[in-house]
Amino acid sequence: MIDVAATELPVIPAARKAHCPLEPPAEFADWREADGLQLAQWRGEPTWVINRYHDIKAALVDPRLSADTIRDSMKTSPSEDMPVIFPRIDDPEHNRLRRMMTRDFTFRRAEAMRPQIQELVDGFIDDMLDKGPPTDLVRDFALPVPSLVISLLLGVPYEDHEFFPAGLDSRSTDEERVVAIGAVLTYMFDLVAKREREPGDDLMSRLVTDYVATGQLSRETAAMNGMILLQAGHETTASMIALGTLALLEHPDELARLREANDPAVISNIIEELMRYLTIVHSLVERVALEDLTIGGQLVREGEVVLMNLPAGNWDPAFVDEPETFDIDRDTHGHLGFGFGVHQCIGQNLARVELQIALATLARRLPGLRLAVPVEELRFQNEKEIYGIHELPVTW
């Protein structure tokens, strides 16, 4: 293992400059240009950090790097009742479990949900208009929209959706998150049982009727992965809506382009550039070496952990020219905002549709949208795996 004291190393997530909180930490440029990989303290342990775009992509498809990074000390003895966390396992079992859910996350399925998502978005904007400014866009828009959408997909009854946001977003304390995760997992167990009795046209019902009932999936794993999808689909999209709005407010010409856009391709490209520019998943994607290997000129020993620095990769000049420029006309194909490889975000099609509708509708229906406080007063969440913002006070 890495024989370096963690306290001697730079810490991930690294601090961002107060005057440019939407940009990655400045030292990432130095890390990209240095030989080999950067050694940093992550979760209290020395960890190799991969910072170059092409190195990250190569690492995410290297079979010598495993997604099963849950430490042995945190695992219980294997049993049929122990739930499997599908993003944290490797193929072929990862692929087997993932394929059980891909039907509900296809491009066609996401596009079919546009009318429902548009109705939800318009409803929350109607509520904001009725109450009048100012409002906290995180509380009244960015959090509830994805919460309702993923609840709809999973088959969570409408009256239960408000049960989930508290504790499941990046603003929560560690204690709040532990309590919330336990409560949501219990809820998902109950939902599995309910869908066994009363199946519907939703993801959880299909997992139960197609796979649990046939013995291909345990109830525990169905519940666990339902919770993972709920948490991932809620937290990341909420942060992107809030920070995407702020980025557009900081770039009024680009916001005007979005407001006036009638071409879906234009709206789509703006969202993709926001994904690249913000890269909110900033310290989450890790792998463990199954054998000694060399990455970016650096020897990584068996058992050592490597972390993908997705913000550094998306701001790598080897990927795009002038990465510090928010350019909504650039070709963003291949950005790492959703990861890469077989573990790439299963919900990316749905997230794209949500972001396209949420941000374009917000720009169109609130043409006078602006911050209600100086940008210097905004409080950002940088300590956890998903970059976010506590509140976004706006007026119009």
C-alpha positions in Angstrom: 0.0 0.0 0.0 1.0 3.7 -0.3 3.6 4.4 2.4 3.0 8.1 2.8 1.3 9.9 5.7 -2.0 11.2 4.6 -1.6 14.4 6.6 1.3 15.4 4.4 -0.8 15.3 1.2 -3.2 17.8 -0.4 -6.8 17.1 0.4 -9.6 16.1 -2.0 -12.0 17.7 -2.5 -9.7 20.7 -3.0 -10.8 24.2 -2.0 -12.1 26.4 -4.8 -11.3 30.1 -5.1 -14.0 32.3 -3.6 -14.1 34.6 -6.6 -14.6 31.8 -9.1 -16.5 29.0 -7.2 -17.8 27.4 -10.4 -14.3 26.6 -11.7 -12.2 23.6 -10.6 -9.4 24.3 -8.1 -6.5 26.1 -9.8 -4.0 23.4 -8.7 -5.7 20.8 -10.9 -3.9 22.4 -13.9 -0.5 21.7 -12.2 -1.6 18.2 -11.4 -2.4 17.5 -15.0 1.0 18.8 -16.2 3.0 16.9 -13.6 4.6 13.6 -14.3 2.6 10.5 -13.3 -0.3 10.8 -11.0 -1.0 13.1 -8.0 -1.0 11.7 -4.6 -3.6 13.2 -2.3 -5.6 12.6 0.9 -9.1 11.4 0.1 -11.4 10.1 2.8 -8.5 10.2 5.1 -6.3 7.9 3.1 -3.4 8.4 0.6 -5.0 8.0 -2.9 -3.7 8.3 -6.4 -5.6 10.9 -8.3 -5.9 10.7 -12.1 -6.2 14.2 -13.7 -5.7 13.9 -17.4 -8.6 13.4 -19.7 -7.2 10.5 -21.7 -5.8 8.8 -18.6 -9.2 8.9 -17.0 -10.9 7.4 -20.0 -8.3 4.6 -20.2 -8.6 3.9 -16.5 -12.4 3.6 -16.6 -12.2 0.8 -19.2 -9.2 -1.0 -17.7 -10.3 -4.4 -16.4 -7.3 -4.3 -14.0 -9.1 -1.6 -12.1 -12.1 -2.8 -10.1 -15.2 -0.8 -9.1 -15.6 -3.0 -6.0 -13.9 -0.6 -3.6 -16.0 -1.3 -0.5 -13.5 -2.2 2.1 -13.5 -5.7 3.5 -13.9 -4.3 7.0 -17.2 -2.8 5.9 -18.6 -6.0 4.4 -20.5 -8.6 6.3 -20.3 -12.3 5.6 -21.8 -13.1 2.2 -25.4 -14.3 2.3 -28.4 -14.4 0.1 -29.9 -11.6 2.1 -27.0 -9.2 1.7 -28.0 -6.6 -0.9 -25.7 -6.0 -3.9 -24.8 -2.4 -4.9 -24.6 -2.7 -8.6 -22.4 0.4 -9.3 -19.8 -1.1 -6.9 -19.3 -4.5 -8.6 -17.7 -5.5 -11.8 -18.9 -7.4 -14.9 -20.4 -9.8 -15.6 -22.6 -9.4 -12.4 -22.7 -5.6 -12.8 -23.9 -6.0 -16.4 -26.5 -8.6 -15.4 -28.0 -6.3 -12.7 -27.7 -3.2 -14.8 -29.6 -4.7 -17.7 -32.6 -5.3 -15.5 -33.0 -1.6 -15.2 -31.8 -0.2 -18.6 -35.3 -0.4 -20.1 -36.5 2.4 -17.9 -33.5 4.6 -18.7 -33.3 4.4 -22.5 -33.3 7.5 -24.7 -36.8 6.6 -25.9 -38.2 6.2 -22.4 -36.7 9.5 -21.3 -38.1 11.3 -24.3 -41.5 9.7 -23.6 -41.5 11.3 -20.2 -41.0 14.9 -21.6 -44.7 15.9 -21.2 -44.8 14.7 -17.6 -41.6 16.4 -16.7 -42.7 19.6 -18.5 -45.9 19.6 -16.4 -44.0 19.2 -13.2 -41.5 22.0 -14.1 -44.3 24.4 -15.1 -46.1 23.5 -11.8 -43.2 24.5 -9.7 -42.6 27.7 -11.6 -46.3 28.5 -11.3 -46.0 28.2 -7.5 -43.0 30.5 -7.5 -44.8 33.1 -9.5 -47.9 32.8 -7.3 -45.7 33.4 -4.1 -43.7 36.1 -5.8 -40.0 36.9 -5.4 -37.6 36.4 -3.8 -37.3 32.6 -3.5 -34.7 30.0 -2.8 -34.4 28.2 -6.2 -32.8 25.2 -4.5 -35.6 24.6 -2.1 -38.5 25.5 -4.5 -37.3 24.2 -7.8 -33.9 22.4 -8.0 -34.6 19.9 -5.3 -38.3 19.0 -5.9 -38.2 18.6 -9.7 -35.8 15.6 -9.8 -37.3 14.2 -6.6 -40.7 13.9 -8.3 -39.3 12.7 -11.6 -37.2 9.8 -10.1 -40.1 9.0 -7.8 -42.4 8.8 -10.8 -40.0 6.5 -12.6 -39.5 4.2 -9.6 -43.2 4.0 -8.8 -43.2 5.9 -5.6 -46.7 7.3 -4.9 -46.9 11.1 -5.3 -47.9 11.6 -1.7 -44.7 10.1 -0.6 -42.2 12.1 -2.6 -41.6 14.8 0.0 -40.3 12.1 2.3 -37.1 11.8 0.3 -35.3 15.2 -0.1 -34.6 15.8 3.6 -31.2 14.2 4.3 -30.5 12.9 0.8 -28.9 16.0 -0.7 -25.4 17.3 -0.4 -26.4 20.0 2.1 -27.2 17.4 4.8 -24.9 16.6 7.6 -23.3 13.1 7.8 -25.7 12.2 10.7 -28.7 13.4 8.8 -27.7 11.3 5.8 -27.2 8.1 7.8 -30.7 8.5 9.3 -32.2 9.4 5.9 -30.6 6.5 4.1 -31.8 4.0 6.7 -35.3 5.4 6.4 -35.3 5.4 2.6 -34.0 1.8 2.5 -36.8 0.7 4.8 -39.3 2.5 2.6 -37.9 0.8 -0.5 -38.3 -2.6 1.2 -41.9 -1.7 1.8 -42.3 -0.6 -1.8 -41.0 -3.9 -3.0 -43.6 -5.7 -1.0 -46.3 -3.3 -2.2 -45.4 -3.9 -5.8 -45.5 -7.6 -5.3 -49.1 -7.2 -4.3 -50.0 -4.4 -6.6 -47.6 -4.1 -9.7 -47.8 -1.1 -11.9 -46.1 0.5 -14.9 -42.9 1.5 -13.2 -39.3 0.4 -12.6 -39.8 -1.2 -9.2 -42.8 -3.2 -10.4 -40.7 -4.6 -13.3 -37.9 -5.5 -11.0 -40.3 -7.4 -8.8 -42.4 -9.1 -11.4 -39.7 -9.9 -14.0 -36.7 -10.7 -11.7 -37.6 -11.0 -8.0 -40.6 -13.3 -8.8 -38.4 -15.5 -11.0 -35.5 -15.8 -8.5 -33.1 -13.7 -10.5 -33.0 -10.9 -8.0 -33.3 -10.8 -4.2 -35.8 -8.4 -2.6 -32.9 -6.9 -0.7 -31.0 -6.0 -3.8 -34.1 -4.6 -5.5 -34.7 -2.3 -2.5 -31.0 -1.3 -2.3 -30.7 -0.4 -6.0 -34.0 1.4 -5.9 -32.6 3.6 -3.1 -29.3 4.1 -5.0 -31.2 5.3 -8.1 -33.4 7.6 -6.0 -30.4 9.1 -4.3 -28.2 9.5 -7.4 -31.0 10.8 -9.6 -32.1 13.3 -7.0 -28.9 14.7 -5.7 -26.9 15.1 -8.9 -29.7 16.6 -11.0 -30.7 19.0 -8.2 -27.1 20.3 -8.0 -26.9 20.7 -11.8 -30.2 22.6 -12.0 -29.1 25.0 -9.2 -25.4 25.5 -10.4 -26.5 25.5 -14.0 -28.8 28.4 -13.3 -26.0 30.2 -11.5 -23.6 29.6 -14.4 -26.2 31.0 -16.9 -26.8 34.0 -14.7 -23.1 34.6 -14.7 -23.2 34.4 -18.6 -26.2 36.6 -19.6 -25.6 36.3 -23.4 -25.7 32.5 -23.2 -28.7 32.7 -20.9 -30.4 34.8 -23.6 -29.5 32.2 -26.2 -31.2 29.5 -24.1 -34.3 31.7 -23.5 -34.7 32.3 -27.3 -33.8 28.8 -28.5 -36.4 26.9 -30.4 -34.0 24.3 -31.8 -33.7 21.3 -29.4 -30.1 20.8 -30.6 -29.1 24.2 -29.3 -30.7 23.6 -25.9 -29.1 20.2 -25.8 -25.6 21.6 -26.5 -26.0 24.2 -23.8 -26.8 21.5 -21.3 -23.8 19.4 -22.4 -21.4 22.4 -22.0 -22.9 23.0 -18.6 -22.1 19.3 -17.7 -18.5 19.8 -18.9 -18.0 23.2 -17.4 -19.4 22.4 -13.9 -18.6 18.6 -13.6 -20.4 18.4 -10.2 -19.4 14.8 -9.5 -16.0 15.9 -8.3 -14.8 13.2 -5.9 -16.8 10.0 -6.2 -15.5 7.7 -9.0 -12.8 5.5 -7.6 -11.3 2.1 -8.5 -8.9 -0.3 -6.8 -6.0 -2.0 -8.6 -6.4 -5.8 -9.0 -2.7 -6.1 -9.9 0.3 -3.8 -10.4 -0.1 -1.5 -13.4 1.1 1.7 -14.8 -1.4 4.7 -15.4 -0.2 7.9 -17.0 3.4 6.9 -16.3 2.8 6.1 -12.7 3.2 2.7 -11.1 0.1 1.7 -9.1 0.4 -1.3 -6.9 -2.2 -4.0 -6.4 -4.7 -2.9 -3.7 -4.1 0.8 -4.1 -7.0 3.1 -4.9 -7.2 5.6 -7.7 -9.7 8.5 -7.9 -10.9 9.9 -11.2 -10.6 13.7 -11.1 -13.5 14.3 -13.5 -13.4 18.2 -13.2 -9.7 18.2 -14.1 -10.4 15.8 -17.1 -13.2 17.9 -18.4 -11.0 21.0 -18.2 -8.0 19.3 -19.9 -6.8 21.3 -22.9 -6.1 17.9 -24.5 -9.9 17.5 -24.6 -11.2 21.0 -25.4 -9.6 24.3 -26.4 -9.8 27.1 -23.8 -11.6 24.9 -21.3 -12.0 27.8 -18.9 -14.4 29.4 -21.4 -18.1 28.6 -21.1 -18.7 28.1 -24.8 -22.2 26.8 -25.7 -21.2 26.4 -29.4 -18.3 24.0 -28.8 -18.4 20.3 -29.5 -18.7 18.7 -26.0 -19.0 15.1 -27.3 -17.1 12.8 -25.0 -17.2 14.9 -21.8 -16.9 13.1 -18.5 -19.8 14.6 -16.7 -21.6 11.2 -16.7 -18.4 9.2 -16.3 -17.3 6.7 -19.0 -17.2 3.0 -19.7 -19.5 0.3 -18.5 -20.3 2.1 -15.2 -21.3 5.3 -17.0 -24.3 6.9 -15.4 -27.4 4.7 -16.1 -29.7 7.7 -15.8 -27.9 10.1 -18.2 -30.7 10.1 -20.7 -33.3 11.1 -18.1 -31.0 13.6 -16.5 -30.4 15.3 -19.9 -34.2 15.6 -20.5 -34.8 17.0 -17.0 -32.0 19.6 -17.4 -33.1 20.6 -20.9 -36.7 21.2 -19.7 -35.9 22.7 -16.3 -33.3 25.2 -17.4 -34.9 26.2 -20.7 -38.4 26.6 -19.1 -36.9 28.7 -16.3 -35.1 31.0 -18.7 -38.2 31.4 -20.9 -40.8 31.9 -18.1 -38.7 34.1 -15.8 -36.9 36.4 -18.3 -35.9 38.8 -15.5 -34.4 36.1 -13.4 -31.4 37.3 -11.3 -29.6 36.8 -8.0 -31.3 38.3 -5.0 -28.0 38.5 -3.1 -24.5 39.3 -4.1 -22.7 36.3 -5.4 -20.1 36.6 -2.6 -22.8 35.7 -0.1 -23.6 32.3 -1.7 -22.6 29.3 0.2 -21.2 26.3 -1.7 -21.0 22.7 -0.7 -17.5 21.4 -1.6 -16.8 18.9 1.2 -18.8 15.9 -0.2 -18.7 13.9 -3.4 -21.2 16.0 -5.2 -20.5 19.7 -5.6 -23.5 21.9 -4.7 -24.9 25.0 -3.3 -26.9 25.4 0.0 -29.3 28.1 -1.3 -29.8 30.1 -4.4 -31.8 33.3 -3.6 -33.3 34.7 -6.8 -35.7 37.3 -7.9 -37.2 38.4 -11.2 
